[in-house]
């Protein structure tokens, strides 16, 4: 399925949206070279910001696939050249009995490409697909897994909140049949998939949206697919975020004994990158609190905000992202008690909204 201009621009409220609508362009991705430093585009395309754990096993204009363990692969989307076939990151996890894919991607073509690569790399068409949240860049391509030549469509797994948001979206132009039969993941408890010689845990979390899922291999010691709870080397989109819950989820992920974290966008992350990302989102909270204390607006605070230099280079894909993040914190802080900064709390974050 091609992504129409109306659909793509309308989806600008979601996470793919930020990639698509910077500076008022109808297609940000197609015009990205006018807004980003040339070096940022090159690093994204070639993976220079991250690290290739087991090498690149496939490369196309829209994504590359990196081996992150035996039979396990990260799909790292590279949309900065203007090709938004996949847009979000995802994964392929092969076991001795079954193959699971993480995310349904931006288009049916993208999902079909990942499914075909799954068969090449694991010997099986995927039998299970887990979608981390409802934003179109992670969910719109679900029908592309239908298969050809007798391949059965995989079971699609998501929370009820994710399913409901996908099927009720006024901008969803894709077939909804896969979502009608979606297997619902309980909101309050993890689900374990037995792939034969390895297990995969799908863990309900929240923060980037009201209902997020992470995919954790072999008791969280293997790679962790974080969805958009984690971004690496690019500033996150807070469009549907509850910041305190996002902070709590990110800290929980950072405590997992994994060597590799697959973010929703950007190159692969390790423990050091996770610590930098945590510091970035803490700096946003600090900026919002300072603005409220000084009586400044989110717009004024965003104009002054910069990611601390010591945290490295973080690409800003949409000029509105700083303001959007600070506004999200200010809304939450105004709606509840003035609790202490997340970076100074060891216990669960209070729910202020």
C-alpha positions, 0 to 999 in steps of 0.5 A: 500500500502506498502512503497517500499525501493526505494520510501522511500529513494527517498522521503528523500528530503521531510519532511518524508524524514528526518525521513527516511534518517538520517546518510546515513541509507536506513531506518532511522526509522527502525534504529532510536534507534542507533541515538536517546537517548533512552529517546527521543524514549520513550517520543515520544511513550508515549507522555511525552513531550506533554499533553493529553487534553482529553485522549488517545482513540486509540494506535497502534505502528505507532500512537496514537489518543488523544481527543482534544475537543468534537468530535475532535481528534489529530492523533499523529504519533509515527514512532520512533520504525520503523513503518512508517504507518502514519509518520505525525500527522493529525486529525479527526473532527466530526460534527453533519452532517459530519466528516473531516480528516486532512492529507492523511498520508504516506501510504494507510494503514495509511489513512484507519486506520485513516478513520476507527477510524473516523467512530468508534469515530464520527459514520461516514466515513470521507466525507472530507479530507484536505491535508496540503502540498505535502510532501509524509508523508502527501499525499501518502496515499490518496487512502486508504480513498476509503472505504469498504462496500459501503463507498464513498470515501471522497472529497480530498481538497488541493491547486493546487500547492500541487496537481501538486507537488504530481502528478508530483513527480517522486517518487510517486508510489501510485494511483493518482486517488484521486488526479485527482478529488481533490477539489482545495482550493484557494491560497489566501482565506480561505474556510469554511466547515460546519460540522453541529454543528461546522465550520472548516476553511481551511486557505492558508499559506506558508513557510514550502513549497510554499503552505501550509494549516492549519485547524482551528476549530470554528473561530480559538478558537478550535484546530488548525492543523498546518501541518509542519509549526509547529514542537514540540520538534523536529527540523524542516526540511527546505528542501522546506522552505522559512524561512521569510515566515515560520516565518510570518506564525508561528507568525500568528498561535501563535496569534490565541486564541487556547488552542491546536495546532497540529504540523505536527510532535511531541506531542501536543503544547500549547501557551507556546510550540508555543513560544518556537518553534518561538524562535527556528526558530528565533535562526536559523535566528540569526545563519545564519545572524551571519555566513554571517557577519563573512564570514562563510559557512552554514556547519561551522555555523551548526557545531557550532549551538545548540538550546539554552538550555533554549528552552528545548530538541529538537530532531534532526532526521537528522544530516543535518537539522541544515545545511539545515535550515541555508542554507535556510536562507542564500540563502534568505538573499543573494537574497534580501535586508538585512532586520532586524530580524523577531523577531524585526518586527511587520509588514509582512515580505518582500519577498526576493525570 
